[in-house]
Structure formats: structure tokens, C-alpha cells
Amino acid sequence: MSDEKTDLLACLWDEFSAMRFPTGWYDREPEGTCLVTLDTVLTGFAANVLDGPALSARHRDHLRRRIELLGQLLPAFAVDGYASRYFVALYRMAVLAEEIDGERAAD
């Protein structure tokens, strides 16, 4: 696994952690998805990848499906510049976490 990727994930984590959840999106559920829960799940997976061993196959599949879901939802945030930046940052962080975890699992 590349230390550069882990360092990049740590930087993305720091940048994302400094952002606040977008105002006005707490109660919105595009396509029936609770954004607060999606945010919590994806940040939790990123934290696990930063701090722990490879995810189990079940957790890896859950992470992949949540990334796909967020990717489908990204266009919904286009009406709000800050929300778009926030959820794109979350998406980038989660995708990198999945990539790092995939490399760990292959080792």
C-alpha cells in the first residue's frame, strides 16, 4: 500500500473535518436517502481505513454501495455550491479510502 495515498487520505480527512455539514440539508432526503446517516457511514469507513486493518468483505461491499449511492446523488447538490463542495469532498475521501482498503486486502 502506498504511504502517499494514506497521507493524501489523512489530508482529505483534515480538510473534510474542518467543513460543517451543509445548512439546509439535514432534513432533505434525496431519493429517500438520509444524508446525515450517509455522511456518518462514509466518514466512519474513512476513519477505519486510516486507523485499522483491512475491512471485512461485508464492510467493503457496504462501503462500495454507499459510494455508488453518493455518486448518484451528487447532481442533487448542484443547486447549492457549498453542499456540492462538501459532498464531493466526502465522495473523494470515501473513494480513496476504498482504494487503499482494496490494496490492503490484496496484500
Disulfide bonds with the S-S distance in Angstrom:
none
